[in-house]
Amino acid sequence: MSLSVRLTHKLPRFQLQVDFAVPAGLTVLFGRSGSGKTSVINAVAGLLRPDQGQITLGGETVFDSARGLHLPTHKRHLGYIFQDARLFPHMSVQQNLLYGRWMRRADRSLHTQVIEMLGLGALLARRPAQLSGGEKSRVAIGRALLAQPRILLADEPLAALDEARKAEILPYFERLRDEFNIPILYVTHSPAEVARLATTVVALENGRSVAVGSATDILADPTITPLGARSAGAVMQAVITRQHSDGLTEISANGVALFIPRVPGQPGQKLRVRIAAHDVILASAPPMGLSALNIIEGRVVDIRMGAGPGALLALDTQAGRLLARVTRRSMGVMGLQVGSRAYAVIKTVAMAPEDVGGMG
Amino acid sequence: MSGWLGPDEWQAVALSLKVAFWAMALSLPLGIFTAYALARWHFPGKALVNGLVHLPLILPPVVTGYILLVVFGINGPLGALLSQLGITLAFRWTGAVLAAAIMAFPLMVRAIRLSIEAVDPKLEQAAATLGASRLWVFVTITLPLIVPGIIAGAVLAFAKAMGEFGATITFVSNIPGQTQTVPSAIYAFLQAPGGEPAALRLVMVSVVVAMGALLASEWLARRAAKRVQGT
């Protein structure tokens, strides 16, 4: 396990109680605002000293309350990407990028690769005050990477950006995950980011880690909805089969053909597609004469009643697990229960481009 | 210039500049340290330290001078110790440096402390995550960012030291060529018949030096702030 965290810590509003161990790759700490995500990542960074517990980074114990061990932040060999970039205002971009290397006396092996990947070449002489929001984010990512960390921490790195900048920066995290052999701990409350980035998901609710697993498993489990049933949505693994001239991309999820709004990519390229539960309509018989292009047959395997009029249903289909959010009334009318056959109807245009990403 | 100022007056100006410079230079490291401790650390007795630092600002200067005389005089506890090491402060220009430094210290610490409090601790955290120890964080992040505050504090201290009178005359007296700074000299000239023209010339020198220091510090601080903010 590349990172293991077990800790309890008293916060003003609740008790933080977290226990997880995750492999390499990108691990998302997923939960709503105020669920304790930032406290957990700060404990890993050493910026917060938990009341009790143990934290192990790549084989080295950096915190152990039983032994009174609390390695200071600067000795933990991290890279931390903050939400508010936190570039040093009195240094040029170049000096910001080199800061970690100076402090750690690291070599320059990654330098060219990182500057090229993030497109920082033209910015090196500038000061942070002369950068746009997206440029600041890229420099902050580069600065953390060039410190040659054994783990990269990212605390809602996209939250302060507008939609266009998010779309610009998100792919860099996919490349970080796929091209650098550095484990990443990534905090977010955005299901789209979880769907696109996560190798492993740690779901947090009110300071407790309630589930650990792959993005597909966690997002498709109707009993784990850290953001509430309204934001639920399952992730399908798919591969591009054809680019159509009418602006659609045809993909195949385990042999089931689906149409989604055009995404760039060659046939054969793998994709992750997040299908929000509220974009799925259920039918009890094969629907006819609908404008929707995507109809998937499946079987209801789980039903979770909400506090309101809605219910969250999990469907097993050939394409993978799907979540659908319908009213309890229509469930009753259709006679849906665990084991029922159902047809999921998904509107192509409902699928947002930010819910579709490459996968490693 | 030496033709315009009499030899006594010139001596007082030179001595004042010397005393003010050393008072400022010697107290600066301690001033930065104290300002940092008061701005960033929590320690028992912090309120007491804060009070001690500010005491010279509110005590009558003659009281500060008298306390210095009692403590650092030839027979005082610290004065006796220092005289065994061959250092005498009472009635010497070095004593004037000590008196001026103590009187100027609160102004220096206040200016630097304000600039330290304006530095975002999040930047210092970011530096720590990149592998910088606390000392390196201070040297590479905090210190460069507070340069404008340090300049302001140093110039304030210099100007205050130039004008210090009460504590100085009480501690080191008013010996021409030894401890007679510009304010002491103005005082002495005003006591003697026909001394008013000389006093007036020294007043003009005081005004010019003070204004010059203020303008220079404004200019330096603005340049440093520009460099720090990178605009």
Interface residues (C-beta under 8 A of the other chain):
Chain A: A45 G46 L47 P72 T73 H74 K75 H77 L78 G79 Y80 F82 D84 R86 F88 P89 H90 M91 S92 Y99 G100 M103 R104 R127 P128 A129 Q130 R143 A144 A147 L153
Chain B: D120 K122 L123 Q125 A126 A127 A128 T129 L130 G131 A132 S133 R134 W136 T140 I141 P144 L145 R227 V228 Q229 G230 T231
